[in-house]
């Protein structure tokens, strides 16, 4: 190993592999950028399965106390009236204008206990500031103390059953079960962002390497692939599950009470710098408001029940009644995409280059430890210091008259479906399948091209959907020698 590997700290949650040549900034240290190539890795969740560890350490916050459900009912738009112990919910918090402030996963681990992921710093602010009332709840940050691995794809259940030594066929969608892997206690969750059958494995951080090795070695005969950070956001795009930073942003710093709270918090400056480090790209970058969305605009309105008071209810009732937009998939025209590529060699001022396989993000920018110095990370990289800022791309979608009718985000080249696709928040009048629209490609003030696109199914990935798959009816896959 060269000296450069010593200056670029490797993430402690993913075992080091000599076969990896490119890395990207992670939350702590660097994380593998690619293992077997983005095409091979993205096809895995449609044909076999993948193992992904790149989200560690995910910001994790535990709520414990008798008022936990009452509190979540107040601050989340999510309906938590039917939240059983062992159940999983998508937690979404909005401001009074109905714009999403944060979203993440919530797992009810006890009658008075819920563990949340990706809901900091908004959730702790809501609890500790008293802005929305006082609640008998203790909040504890678990970031770095726990790990989360994702195992997704048609044979994911076979891999996990083999490594756990028990049947998981009775585990329903959005439910959890306690199991053992490599002698270590873990929680198996039937949830994932790949769209296909998917699971997460949760455990204590000190057990991460043992569990990772066991899943990987067990999964190899089933065709398991390891997933790098380069193609991770593509499972969100194919699955129709927009992710903060990659697909949309939140008006976090526009909340003065929240900013004042963060300025007084020891870790608050890291959060403030991350939000301030946002860079806007795409033809819609002329207005940051194009990057903010309500749950309705992202297809998350189904989780809302207007039968109780919660933050943002009035605004969301109005948005639901107006029904102005809907989330869809777009298929981009092949000839127009080819023209963008050809312009790189034909024109003195070519169109903006279409990066493959998706728009670059600062989280993903690769680092070759053999040739590059530690330009991204501090020497004592801790949670937050590896974040180099967010680059988020949104493009205007226009009609034949040149009128803006929506925004396109999450563009990607799908190796499995052989299409260029994107998620799009589109005016309702244009959302019928097959409707032709145009994506305005190129930065404001630069040469732009109208790329034709058609409204397609949403979510785009239609292979063995997790939420509707009856795993008890699936044949057991056999490992290959």
C-alpha positions in Angstrom: 0.0 0.0 0.0 1.4 3.4 -0.9 1.9 6.3 1.5 -1.1 8.1 -0.2 -3.4 5.5 1.4 -2.2 6.7 4.8 -3.2 10.3 4.2 -6.6 9.4 2.8 -8.4 7.7 5.7 -10.4 4.7 4.6 -13.9 4.4 5.9 -14.0 2.1 9.0 -17.3 0.6 7.9 -16.2 -0.9 4.6 -13.3 -3.4 4.7 -10.3 -2.2 2.6 -10.0 -3.9 -0.8 -6.8 -3.9 -2.9 -8.9 -4.2 -6.0 -10.4 -0.8 -5.7 -8.5 2.0 -7.5 -10.9 4.9 -7.2 -12.4 6.3 -4.1 -14.9 9.1 -3.2 -15.3 11.3 -0.1 -17.5 9.6 2.5 -18.9 10.8 5.8 -15.8 9.5 7.5 -12.7 8.9 5.3 -13.0 7.7 1.7 -15.3 5.1 0.4 -15.0 2.9 -2.8 -16.2 4.7 -5.9 -16.5 1.6 -8.1 -15.9 -2.1 -7.6 -16.8 -3.9 -10.8 -18.0 -0.9 -12.9 -21.3 1.1 -12.8 -23.0 -1.0 -15.5 -22.3 -4.3 -13.7 -23.2 -2.8 -10.3 -26.5 -1.3 -11.4 -27.7 -4.4 -13.2 -27.1 -6.4 -10.0 -30.3 -5.1 -8.3 -32.4 -6.4 -11.3 -30.7 -9.8 -11.8 -28.8 -10.9 -8.6 -28.2 -8.5 -5.7 -25.8 -6.0 -4.3 -24.1 -5.2 -0.9 -23.8 -1.5 -0.2 -22.0 0.1 2.9 -21.4 3.6 1.6 -24.0 5.3 3.7 -22.1 4.8 6.9 -22.1 6.4 9.4 -25.6 7.6 8.6 -26.8 10.3 11.0 -28.9 8.4 13.5 -31.1 9.8 16.3 -33.1 7.9 18.9 -36.2 9.2 20.5 -37.3 7.5 23.7 -40.2 8.5 26.0 -44.0 8.2 26.4 -44.7 11.1 24.1 -42.7 9.8 21.1 -45.8 9.1 18.8 -47.5 12.3 19.8 -44.3 14.3 18.9 -43.8 12.6 15.6 -47.5 13.1 14.7 -47.0 16.9 15.3 -43.7 17.5 13.5 -44.0 14.9 10.6 -46.5 14.9 7.8 -46.3 11.1 7.9 -49.3 9.3 9.3 -48.0 7.5 12.5 -51.3 6.5 13.9 -50.7 3.0 12.6 -47.0 2.6 13.6 -46.5 -0.8 15.1 -43.5 -1.9 17.1 -41.1 -3.5 14.6 -42.6 -1.3 11.8 -40.8 1.1 9.5 -42.1 4.5 8.3 -40.8 7.1 5.8 -40.5 10.2 8.0 -41.1 13.6 6.2 -41.0 17.0 8.0 -42.2 20.2 6.3 -42.2 23.9 7.1 -45.3 26.0 7.4 -45.2 26.6 3.6 -45.4 22.9 2.9 -41.9 22.5 1.6 -39.9 19.5 2.7 -37.3 20.2 5.4 -36.0 16.7 5.8 -36.9 13.1 5.1 -35.6 9.8 6.4 -36.4 6.4 7.8 -38.1 5.8 11.2 -38.1 2.4 12.9 -40.3 1.8 16.0 -38.1 -0.4 18.1 -40.3 -0.3 21.3 -43.5 1.1 22.6 -41.8 4.3 23.6 -38.8 4.2 21.3 -38.2 5.2 17.6 -34.8 5.2 15.9 -34.5 7.6 13.0 -32.0 7.9 10.1 -31.2 11.0 8.0 -33.5 13.3 9.9 -30.9 15.3 11.7 -30.5 18.2 12.4 -34.2 19.1 11.8 -35.7 16.4 14.1 -33.4 17.3 17.2 -34.2 21.0 16.6 -37.9 20.3 16.7 -37.5 18.3 19.9 -35.0 20.5 21.8 -36.0 24.0 20.7 -39.5 23.8 22.1 -40.9 25.5 19.0 -43.6 22.9 18.6 -44.3 22.2 22.3 -42.7 20.3 25.1 -42.6 16.5 25.1 -41.5 13.9 27.5 -38.8 12.4 25.2 -35.1 11.9 25.5 -33.1 12.3 22.3 -29.8 10.5 21.8 -27.5 10.7 18.8 -26.2 7.3 17.7 -24.3 8.4 14.7 -21.1 6.3 14.4 -22.3 3.8 17.0 -24.3 1.7 14.5 -23.9 0.5 10.9 -26.4 0.0 8.1 -25.8 -2.3 5.1 -28.1 -2.5 2.1 -28.7 -5.9 0.4 -31.0 -5.5 -2.7 -32.0 -7.5 -5.7 -34.0 -10.6 -6.6 -31.7 -13.1 -4.6 -31.2 -10.8 -1.6 -33.5 -12.9 0.5 -31.6 -16.1 -0.4 -28.3 -14.5 0.5 -29.6 -13.2 3.9 -31.3 -16.5 4.7 -28.1 -18.4 4.0 -25.9 -16.0 6.1 -28.5 -15.8 9.0 -29.3 -19.5 9.0 -33.0 -18.9 9.3 -36.0 -18.2 7.1 -37.0 -14.6 6.3 -40.0 -15.5 4.2 -42.6 -14.2 6.7 -40.9 -10.8 7.0 -43.4 -8.3 5.4 -42.5 -5.1 3.6 -41.7 -2.3 6.1 -41.2 -4.7 9.0 -38.1 -5.8 10.9 -36.8 -8.9 12.6 -33.9 -9.7 15.0 -31.3 -12.2 13.7 -27.7 -13.2 14.0 -24.9 -12.9 11.4 -21.4 -14.2 12.1 -22.3 -14.5 15.7 -23.3 -10.8 15.9 -26.8 -9.6 16.7 -28.4 -7.6 13.9 -31.8 -6.2 12.9 -33.0 -7.2 9.4 -35.4 -4.6 7.8 -37.4 -5.3 4.6 -36.8 -1.9 3.1 -34.6 -0.4 0.4 -34.1 2.2 -2.3 -33.5 -0.1 -5.3 -37.2 -0.7 -6.0 -36.6 -4.4 -6.3 -36.8 -6.8 -3.3 -34.4 -5.2 -0.8 -33.3 -5.5 2.8 -31.2 -3.5 5.3 -28.9 -5.0 8.0 -28.4 -2.9 11.1 -26.0 -3.6 14.0 -23.3 -2.2 16.3 -20.4 -0.4 14.5 -17.8 -2.7 16.1 -19.4 -5.6 14.4 -19.5 -4.0 10.9 -16.5 -5.8 9.3 -17.5 -9.2 10.6 -21.0 -8.9 9.3 -19.9 -7.3 6.0 -17.4 -10.2 5.3 -20.0 -12.8 6.1 -22.6 -11.3 3.8 -20.1 -10.8 1.0 -18.6 -14.3 1.1 -22.0 -15.9 1.4 -23.4 -13.8 -1.5 -20.6 -14.4 -4.0 -22.0 -17.8 -5.2 -25.4 -16.1 -5.7 -23.8 -13.4 -8.0 -23.7 -10.7 -5.3 -21.9 -7.4 -6.3 -20.5 -4.7 -4.1 -22.0 -1.3 -4.8 -19.8 1.8 -5.1 -20.8 5.4 -4.5 -20.8 6.2 -8.2 -24.0 4.4 -9.0 -25.7 4.5 -5.6 -28.0 7.5 -6.4 -29.1 5.7 -9.6 -31.1 3.2 -7.6 -33.0 6.2 -6.2 -33.7 7.5 -9.7 -34.8 4.2 -11.2 -36.9 3.4 -8.1 -38.6 6.8 -8.1 -37.4 7.7 -4.6 -35.8 11.2 -4.8 -33.0 11.8 -2.4 -31.9 15.0 -0.8 -28.7 16.5 -2.3 -28.9 14.4 -5.4 -32.4 15.2 -6.5 -33.7 18.1 -4.4 -32.8 20.6 -1.7 -34.5 22.0 1.4 -34.9 25.6 2.5 -33.0 24.8 5.7 -31.1 28.1 6.1 -34.3 30.1 5.5 -35.6 29.1 8.9 -34.1 31.7 11.3 -35.1 29.7 14.4 -33.3 26.7 13.1 -30.1 28.7 12.2 -30.0 30.2 15.6 -30.3 26.8 17.2 -27.5 25.4 15.0 -25.2 28.3 15.8 -25.4 27.4 19.5 -24.9 23.6 18.9 -21.4 22.2 19.1 -21.9 20.3 15.8 -24.1 23.0 14.2 -21.4 24.7 12.3 -20.8 21.5 10.3 -24.4 21.4 9.2 -24.5 25.1 8.4 -21.4 24.9 6.2 -22.8 21.9 4.4 -26.1 23.7 3.6 -24.2 26.8 2.6 -21.9 24.8 0.3 -24.6 23.9 -2.1 -23.9 24.6 -5.8 -26.8 24.7 -8.3 -26.4 23.3 -11.8 -28.7 22.9 -14.8 -31.1 25.3 -16.6 -33.3 25.6 -13.5 -30.4 27.0 -11.5 -31.5 30.5 -12.0 -33.9 30.2 -9.1 -33.1 28.1 -6.0 -36.9 27.8 -5.4 -36.9 25.3 -8.3 -35.0 23.0 -6.0 -37.5 23.0 -3.2 -40.5 20.7 -3.2 -43.6 19.7 -1.3 -44.3 16.0 -0.6 -47.1 16.2 -3.3 -44.5 17.2 -6.0 -42.4 14.1 -5.2 -45.2 11.6 -5.0 -45.1 11.4 -1.2 -48.6 12.8 -0.6 -50.1 9.3 0.0 -48.5 9.2 3.4 -50.4 12.3 4.6 -53.6 12.2 6.6 -55.4 15.5 7.2 -57.1 14.2 10.4 -54.8 15.8 12.9 -52.7 19.0 13.4 -49.2 18.9 12.1 -46.6 21.4 10.9 -47.4 22.5 7.4 -51.0 21.1 7.3 -52.7 24.2 6.0 -50.3 24.7 3.1 -50.4 21.0 2.2 -54.2 21.0 2.2 -54.1 23.8 -0.3 -51.4 22.2 -2.4 -53.4 18.9 -2.5 -56.6 20.7 -3.5 -54.8 22.6 -6.3 -53.2 19.4 -7.7 -51.0 21.4 -10.0 -48.1 18.9 -10.4 -47.3 15.3 -10.4 -44.1 13.2 -10.3 -43.3 11.2 -13.4 -40.4 9.5 -15.2 -39.0 11.0 -18.5 -37.4 9.0 -21.3 -35.0 11.2 -23.2 -34.8 11.2 -27.0 -31.9 9.1 -28.3 -31.2 11.3 -31.3 -31.1 14.5 -29.2 -28.7 12.8 -26.7 -26.5 11.8 -29.6 -26.5 15.3 -31.0 -25.2 16.6 -27.6 -22.3 14.1 -27.8 -21.6 14.9 -31.5 -21.4 18.6 -30.7 -18.3 17.9 -28.6 -16.4 17.2 -31.8 -18.4 19.2 -34.3 -19.1 22.6 -32.8 -16.7 25.4 -31.6 -19.1 25.9 -28.7 -20.5 22.4 -27.9 -23.5 21.8 -25.8 -23.0 21.0 -22.1 -21.5 17.5 -21.9 -23.7 14.7 -20.7 -21.7 13.0 -18.0 -22.1 9.3 -17.7 -23.8 7.6 -16.0 -25.4 10.5 -14.1 -24.7 14.1 -13.1 -21.6 14.4 -11.0 -22.1 15.2 -7.3 -19.5 16.4 -4.9 -20.1 13.4 -2.7 -19.1 11.2 -5.6 -16.0 13.0 -7.0 -13.4 10.2 -7.4 -10.0 10.2 -5.7 -7.2 8.0 -6.8 -5.0 7.4 -3.7 -2.0 6.5 -5.9 -1.9 9.8 -7.7 -3.8 12.4 -5.7 -3.2 14.0 -2.4 -5.7 14.5 0.4 -7.5 17.5 -1.2 -10.9 16.6 0.1 -10.5 15.5 3.7 -9.0 16.9 6.9 -6.3 14.9 8.5 -8.6 14.0 11.4 -11.7 13.3 9.2 -14.7 13.0 11.4 -18.4 13.0 10.6 -19.1 16.0 8.4 -15.6 17.0 7.5 -15.5 14.8 4.4 -18.4 16.7 2.9 -17.1 18.9 0.2 -20.4 20.6 -0.6 -23.4 19.6 -2.5 -23.8 19.9 -6.3 -27.4 19.5 -7.3 -28.7 19.6 -10.9 -32.2 20.5 -12.1 -33.3 21.3 -15.6 -36.3 23.2 -16.8 -39.0 21.2 -18.6 -40.8 23.2 -21.2 -43.7 22.7 -23.6 -43.9 23.4 -27.4 -44.4 27.1 -26.6 -41.3 27.4 -24.5 -43.3 27.7 -21.3 -41.8 26.1 -18.1 -44.0 23.2 -17.0 -41.8 21.4 -14.6 -38.3 20.4 -13.5 -36.3 17.3 -14.4 -33.8 15.9 -11.8 -31.8 12.7 -11.2 -30.8 12.1 -14.9 -29.1 8.8 -15.5 -28.1 6.3 -18.2 -29.8 3.0 -17.4 -27.6 0.1 -18.5 -30.5 -2.4 -17.8 -33.3 -0.5 -19.6 -31.0 1.0 -22.3 -32.6 4.5 -21.8 -31.6 7.9 -20.5 -34.2 8.6 -17.8 -34.9 11.2 -15.1 -37.5 12.0 -12.4 -39.6 15.0 -13.2 -42.1 17.1 -11.2 -44.5 18.1 -14.0 -47.6 20.2 -14.4 -50.6 17.8 -14.1 -51.9 18.6 -17.6 -48.8 17.0 -19.2 -48.5 13.8 -17.1 -50.4 11.3 -19.3 -48.1 8.5 -20.4 -46.5 9.2 -23.8 -46.9 13.0 -23.6 -44.0 14.8 -25.3 -42.1 17.5 -23.5 -38.7 19.1 -23.8 -35.8 19.2 -21.2 -33.9 22.4 -21.5 -30.3 21.2 -21.3 -27.5 23.6 -20.4 -26.5 26.1 -17.8 -28.2 29.6 -17.6 -26.3 32.1 -19.9 -24.7 29.3 -21.9 -25.7 27.4 -25.1 -28.8 25.3 -24.4 -30.5 22.5 -26.3 -34.1 21.4 -26.1 -34.0 17.6 -25.6 -37.2 15.9 -26.5 -38.6 13.5 -23.8 -41.7 11.4 -23.2 -43.6 10.8 -20.0 -43.0 7.2 -18.9 -44.0 4.9 -16.0 -43.2 6.0 -12.5 -41.4 4.5 -10.8 -39.4 3.4 -13.8 -37.9 0.3 -12.4 -40.6 -2.4 -12.7 -38.5 -5.5 -11.7 -39.8 -7.5 -8.7 -41.1 -4.5 -6.8 -40.3 -4.8 -3.1 -43.6 -3.4 -1.8 -45.8 -5.9 -3.8 -43.6 -9.0 -3.9 -44.8 -12.1 -2.0 -41.5 -13.7 -1.0 -43.3 -16.8 0.3 -44.1 -17.6 -3.4 -40.6 -17.0 -4.7 -38.5 -20.0 -5.6 -35.3 -20.4 -3.6 -32.2 -19.5 -5.6 -29.3 -21.9 -5.5 -25.7 -20.8 -5.2 -23.5 -21.5 -8.2 -20.3 -23.3 -7.8 
